């Protein structure tokens, strides 16, 4: 696979992002939705922040108050046997369930004229609000239709992870349209045009009893009300995508079909990117699927970080005969890789 990573490494790091408040630190700027606006490349970053931690044995975690919606810090004892603090991303209860996230994410805009050097806005673009986003908002995907950009994202709270929707024309003002899929669901994105008069969406339900985290297709007359859910594709045990899969970048239209770049994790939680080719007239029909990853965590900043051995794309651009993929690396930074379309076809 002729993958061309940027020679200087990540295009956005935590050092490029100003914390949203003085008592917070930025621990990740990653998993960005991607769009073009006039002559700029836009990255809508997932910015993860956590409180500056006290020197004592306490642990501070952020969340929105259930009653007032105000950001508050919950103080836990690091010695409390009721909690498991071993995962850098989440604090689990004694029964293994999620009790808190260690950080809270919001969405922040980064802009570039050359697609390499980005300037990050100083303030959040979209900040979590309400009980359904009490633990943060994550992993946006951006679909442009006409002059509007539709942003699907994960809305996280103690109730689970659902899919929220916002829309903008300029990445300056945003209209929040609420939750379009309830928990437990994520990795949702719209196709960039109607197909046979209907809008389509990829999404990833997360069954808790029977079933596995696999990809589905849904349809809608208006982008707000979704039905016609159909199973798309599932896990391949023993392969690079045998542990979990989910949509990545917004599908790209090609002569051969819809190119759906998706992420897959193996049994050891090593996240790679692959591709599937979907029928142009019936996107629930899989024509081909990557035998091997098109991008795997190999560079130091992909292998080591907040949560290592992860490459995870939420957006890509078709540049001639090349896929320009922007992706989160190790749940910490944003990177770019250019991959020839011919190599992606060869992965099928």
C-alpha angles and dihedrals in degrees: 000000000000097000114171112202120189110271093226094052125232119023093212127028133175088262089067093058126079114216114250090234134018096247093055133082126207111238099171142021104179149109094057128182111234132220141151121233116185104308097343135092110223124207114191097202128206100227113197117199133179132187119267101262124236119242091239125082093277127113121208120206127184128228141144117262113253094225106035103022091229120144110253137171121237114210117215131177113245087217095055106125090202089076136058111218097176097106115074091213105046142023112221130203124237090269093055095255122131110266101170141350114237091223139028121226131211133171121261131180124237120186134200137173095199100035091242110065110056132188114207121216113245095228133051117265096205120014125191116266136178133018095294090060098038092125096041145270122272150179104016124200120199124210118185118211114173108315094335128091116207115206120200116188143165114265109204130198141132085279091065137259120310135168120263128192133212133167135207139171099198110017087246103082123035134193114210111217100183133236116332098179123032126222135324098041138097145147091070125162138162126239109243097242142024116274115207089343096308136100116235134205137189115219140165120224116198111217114207100197115017121019138026139260099278138147128272138179125225134183135213141182094215112015090252105071116051131193141131089082114189132180112249110180141329148206124307106211114222093020133097089271098041099110104049139334136195142164118284122178124017107272115270120216115234134167090258098048143287109323107217113189108202139177126239133186128200128217090280093054093251105154120212135168124242138163141239128193115220129195113264094224097036112030091186088070114088113212098178141352134199115268090196132022119274089208126021131177105268108128117086093249089053096047098041126045144080089328110004135215093040135129112172125171127197096173146022139176128220106230108182106295093345134086109223102204122193111196145170115249123206089343088283117076142027120243138175132223129180114214123184113239088227090063091051090052088050090056091066 
